[in-house]
Amino acid sequence: MSLAKTTLSAACGVNDTSLTLASTTGVVAPNFPVGPVEYILVENELMVVSSFSGVSGSAVGVIRGQGGTKQLAHGSSAPVCVFLATDFGSLFNLGLMQQEFNANISLVIGAPVASAAALVPSVWGEGTAFHVTGTTQSSSITLPSGVLQTEITCIADSTWTWTTGGNILAASTATQTGIATTFYYDAEAGYWVPSHL
């Protein structure tokens, strides 16, 4: 995507969580937590697109005041720029922005996942979790394409365990039902690091 420029078609108050744009060209519905994350710059305030129906002219949900910018009121006809972090290459630190965005959303519980040698999580990122059903030991966790740094939290529905041999750094002892473990992906080493054993 390249930069899309437009204006606000209605004023935006300090606490508003949606915008009405003169044109929604370039705006896409978010795909959290995998991404890509889409941003909107209104005057000097950076926002993250949190929802969009895809219908031209409909309101765009936003999370305000991102990247250290101040949440402000904006008048009708204020200039707007819609973009992806990749539009700016390495000049835009996507990893830090995603972490800041994740801190602003509440816990999301994804669909349960059956335990397997290669675990394929149903959700990704800080503030997300899913239940692991079954007792099959896991030795690897599938990382979604294009993701460099992330974390996942697994809630064991039974005595599910994990071991080395794949991309998990350390083996576990038997987990108890209802115990949650967060795995952090270390992109440099190429391993998932569990929060406990």
C-alpha positions in Angstrom: 0.0 0.0 0.0 1.1 3.6 -0.5 0.1 6.6 1.5 -3.5 7.6 1.2 -4.4 11.2 1.8 -7.8 12.5 2.8 -9.5 14.8 5.3 -12.0 14.5 8.2 -15.5 15.0 7.0 -16.7 15.7 10.5 -15.0 17.1 13.6 -13.4 14.7 16.1 -13.6 15.3 19.8 -10.7 14.5 22.3 -12.4 11.3 23.5 -13.9 10.1 20.2 -13.0 6.5 19.2 -14.0 6.7 15.6 -13.4 9.0 12.6 -15.5 10.0 9.6 -13.2 10.4 6.6 -14.0 12.2 3.3 -12.5 9.1 1.6 -11.9 5.6 3.0 -9.6 4.6 0.1 -6.7 2.7 1.5 -8.4 1.9 4.9 -8.6 -1.8 5.6 -10.1 -3.9 8.4 -7.4 -4.8 11.0 -6.1 -8.3 11.4 -5.0 -8.5 15.0 -2.7 -9.5 16.4 -0.8 -10.7 13.3 -1.1 -7.5 11.3 -0.3 -5.6 9.4 -1.2 -2.7 11.6 -2.6 0.3 9.8 -2.1 3.9 11.1 -3.9 7.2 10.6 -2.2 10.5 11.2 -4.6 13.4 11.8 -2.7 16.6 12.0 0.0 15.7 14.6 -1.9 12.8 16.3 -1.0 9.2 15.4 -3.8 6.6 15.7 -4.1 2.9 15.0 -7.1 1.6 13.0 -9.0 -0.7 15.4 -12.1 -1.4 13.2 -13.5 -0.8 9.8 -16.5 -2.5 8.0 -15.0 -2.1 4.6 -18.0 -0.1 3.4 -17.0 3.2 1.7 -17.9 6.2 3.9 -18.4 4.2 7.1 -16.8 5.3 10.3 -13.3 4.1 11.1 -12.6 2.9 14.7 -9.3 4.1 16.1 -7.1 3.9 19.1 -5.9 7.4 19.8 -2.6 9.1 20.9 -0.2 6.5 19.7 3.6 6.8 19.5 3.8 9.4 22.2 1.5 11.8 20.3 -1.1 13.8 22.2 -4.8 13.0 21.9 -6.5 16.2 20.6 -9.7 17.5 19.1 -9.6 17.9 15.3 -11.9 20.0 13.2 -13.7 19.1 10.1 -11.4 19.1 7.0 -8.3 18.4 9.1 -5.7 16.6 7.0 -5.5 12.8 7.3 -2.8 10.4 6.1 -3.5 6.6 6.1 -0.5 4.3 6.0 1.2 1.0 7.0 4.5 1.0 8.9 6.1 -0.7 5.9 5.4 2.4 3.8 8.3 4.0 5.7 10.7 1.1 5.6 13.1 0.9 8.5 12.4 4.5 9.6 9.3 3.3 11.3 9.8 1.1 14.3 6.9 -1.3 13.9 7.9 -3.6 16.8 7.7 -0.8 19.4 4.4 0.5 18.0 2.8 -3.0 18.1 3.9 -3.4 21.7 2.4 0.0 22.6 -0.9 -0.9 20.7 -1.1 -4.3 22.5 -0.9 -2.5 25.8 -4.1 -0.7 25.0 -6.3 -3.7 24.3 -7.8 -6.1 26.8 -7.2 -9.8 27.0 -8.4 -11.7 24.0 -9.2 -15.5 24.4 -8.9 -17.3 21.1 -10.4 -20.6 20.0 -9.2 -23.7 21.9 -6.3 -25.6 20.2 -5.8 -29.4 20.4 -2.4 -30.4 21.7 0.0 -31.7 19.1 3.7 -32.1 18.4 3.5 -28.8 16.4 1.1 -26.4 18.2 -0.7 -23.9 16.0 -2.0 -21.1 18.1 -5.4 -19.5 17.3 -4.3 -16.0 18.5 -1.0 -14.1 18.8 0.6 -11.3 20.7 0.5 -9.6 24.1 -2.9 -9.7 25.8 -3.9 -12.9 24.0 -4.5 -16.5 25.3 -6.0 -19.8 24.2 -6.8 -23.1 25.8 -4.7 -26.2 24.9 -6.9 -29.3 25.0 -5.5 -32.8 25.2 -2.3 -34.3 26.6 -0.1 -34.7 23.5 3.4 -33.3 24.2 4.4 -30.3 22.0 7.9 -29.7 20.7 7.3 -26.7 18.5 5.0 -23.7 18.1 4.2 -22.5 14.6 5.1 -18.9 14.1 2.9 -17.0 11.7 4.5 -15.7 8.5 6.0 -12.2 8.7 6.1 -12.1 12.5 9.4 -11.4 14.1 8.7 -10.8 17.8 5.5 -12.0 19.6 4.2 -13.9 22.6 1.4 -16.3 23.3 -0.2 -17.5 26.5 -1.4 -21.1 26.7 -3.9 -22.3 29.3 -3.6 -26.0 29.9 -7.0 -27.8 30.1 -5.2 -31.0 31.3 -1.6 -32.2 32.0 -0.3 -30.9 28.7 3.5 -30.6 28.4 6.2 -29.3 26.0 9.7 -30.5 25.2 12.8 -29.5 23.2 13.5 -30.9 19.8 11.6 -28.3 17.9 11.6 -24.5 18.5 10.8 -24.5 22.2 13.9 -23.7 24.3 13.3 -25.6 27.5 11.2 -28.7 28.4 8.4 -28.5 31.0 7.3 -30.5 33.9 3.7 -31.7 33.9 1.3 -28.7 33.9 -1.7 -28.6 36.0 -5.2 -28.1 34.7 -5.9 -24.3 34.4 -2.2 -23.2 34.6 -1.3 -20.5 32.1 2.2 -20.3 30.5 3.4 -17.4 28.3 5.8 -18.2 25.6 8.0 -15.4 24.3 9.5 -15.7 20.8 13.2 -14.8 20.6 13.7 -14.0 17.0 17.5 -13.7 17.2 17.8 -17.3 18.7 14.7 -18.7 16.8 13.2 -20.2 20.0 10.1 -19.9 22.1 11.0 -19.2 25.7 8.5 -20.4 28.3 7.7 -18.2 31.3 8.0 -21.2 33.7 8.8 -24.9 33.5 
